[in-house]
Amino acid sequence: MTDHPSTSLTIHLIDSAKGQVVQTWRFQGCDRVVIGRAPDCDIRLADQLVSRVHVEFHRDPTNDQWTLKSLGRNGTIVNGNAVTEIVTKDRMIFQLGPSGPRFQSLLTQEANADWAATVIGTNDMGILEMLKIDEKKKLEEVSRIMEGDNFRHLLAKAKELRQAKHDPSITLQPDPSETIDPV
């Protein structure tokens, strides 16, 4: 482990029609990420427009910089231009081929525990311990919320709203129990 932070790479698959994130992959502590159809790719896509090995990201540990290298037969598009190799920028949009899937790259500085200890101080590392999430308690709390009457009421209301959205003949009646008392 080094005492310096390293840049992690996050890749978002973007819905081309809506511009929303469909799926996310995060890579921390590695120097190579491959996108393609091949079974051994880090991000595997079942799309005939995507080559078996379409894009490779490589992190140079000397300058902690990620580079995108296009290896696919349909090419890779960044900012409307076909690229063979480009330094990866934070929030960079890239597309596999002219009509293939679109992605966004995010770059985040990550620190290991040794680095955190030097910044926070070894005597204050208990602060980090307090920030850890107790998964068992979290699941118990989620179950308690989902079993509650308020949550069931919200689900029923959401269903009613969805039905009204798709069927204009449905008119929603105000529920007197939902009034909010002014403060």
N, C-alpha and C positions, 0 to 999 in steps of 0.2 A: 504494500500500500504506500502511496505517496502522501506527502503532507500538503498537496495542492488540490484544489477542486478540479474536477473534470467535467466536461460538457456532455450531458446526456442528450440523446436524440429521441424525440417523440414524433411519430408519424400519424397524421389523421387522414382517413379515407373520407373524401368529401362527396356528398350527393350533388352531382352536377346541376340538377334541376333546381334544388332548393338551397344549395350552398351550405347545408348543414353537415356537421360531423356525423358519419355513419358508424365508424369504428376507429379505435385508437390503439396503437402499439407503442410501448415505451421501452427504450433500450438504454440501460445504465451499466457502466463498467465494461463496455465492449468497444472494440475498434472497427467492427465490420458489421454491416446490416445489408441483407440481400432481399430484393423484392422480385418475385416471379412466380411461374407455375410449378417449378420443380419442387418435389417433396421436401428437400432440405433447405428451402428458402426460409428466411426469418419471417417474412410476410408472404404467405402463399395465397395466390388468387387463381380461381378457376374461370379465367376469361381468355378466350382465344385471341384477343388483341394483345395479350401480354405474353412475352417470350418466357421460355423456361427460366432464364436468368435475365431479367430486364434491366434492373438498376442495382448498382452496388454503392452503398455509402461507406466511406472509409474515414476513420478519424486518425489524424496525424498526432501522436502523443507529444511531439516536440513543440507544436504550437497550439495543440488542443483544438484543431480546426477540422470540421467535417467536409468531405468532398463528395459530390454526387457524380457517378460515372454511368453513362448510358451504355448498355450492352445489348439492348433489344433490337430486333430487326425493324420494328416500327418506330424506333427512336423515342426520345424523351423531349417534351416541350416545357420550357420555363419562360414565363413572361412572353408567350407567343413565338418564341424562337426555339428551333431544334438545337439541342446541346449534346456534346459528347462528354464533356467534363466541366463541372462548375463548382466553385466553393459554395457550400450550403449556407444560406442566410436564414435567420430566424423568421418564421412565418412565410417562407418561400412556398409558392404554389407550383407544383409540377404535375405533368400529365404523361401517362404512358401511351405514346403514340398520339396521333392527331385526334382520335375519338375514343381513346381508352379511359380508364379510371383516373380521377384527379385526387391529388394528395396535398397536404400541407405539412411542412417540416417545422418543428419547434426545437429550439436549442435552449437547454437549461443548465446552469452551473450547479453541479452537485458537489457536496462536500462529504468526505468520509468522516468517521467518528474521531480519528486522530486529528484531523484538521479542526473539527468542532472543539475538541478539547483544548487546542492551543488558542482558539479565539475566545471561548467561554471561560476556560480555566478548569483545571481538573477538579477543583473543590466545588464547582458549580454544575458538574455534570448531572447531578440529581434533578436539575431543572428539565433536562431532556427526558429523564425517566418519567417525570410527571406528565409529559405530553403523549406517552404511549397509550394506545387505545386498548382497553380490555375487550377483546372480541366476544367473549362469552356474555359479558354484561350488555354489550351493544346488541347482540342477537336477542337477549331477553327483553330489552327495552323495545326493540322493533316488534317483537311478538306481542308484547303488552299493548302497544299502540294499535296494531292491526286487529286485535281482538276487541278493542273498545268500541262503544256505541258511536262516538264521534267519527271514527274512521269509517265505519259501515255507512253512516249517514252521508259522509263525503263521497264514498263510492257510488251510492245510490243517486246522489245529486249529479255527479259527473256523468253517469249513464243517462240520466234524464236530459241533461244538457246536450249530450252527443245525439240522442234521438231527436231532440228539437232542432238541432242544427241540420240534420238530414231530412226532416219531415216538417215543412213549414206549417202544416195544419195543426201541429201541436203548439199549444200556448202554455207557457209556464205560469203557474200560480204562485204568488209569494207565500212562503211558509212563515206563519207568525212566530214560530220558535226560532227563526233565524234573525230576528230583529236585533240590532245592536244598540244597547243603551248608551246615550251620550255620556261622556266622562265629565 
